[in-house]
């Protein structure tokens, strides 16, 4: 999935997921306590666990 995303789309997905995490959404991977929301969102993306998608029109 990462191959067909441009840098802007990738940043939007990671940022949106990090915002969800900061507002109390449960992480979909087992994070270490010292990680930031952005780092957790990146790990989720790398594992294919981000519950977001990009729609192009």
Order of alpha helices (4+ residues) and beta strands (2+ residues): alpha-alpha
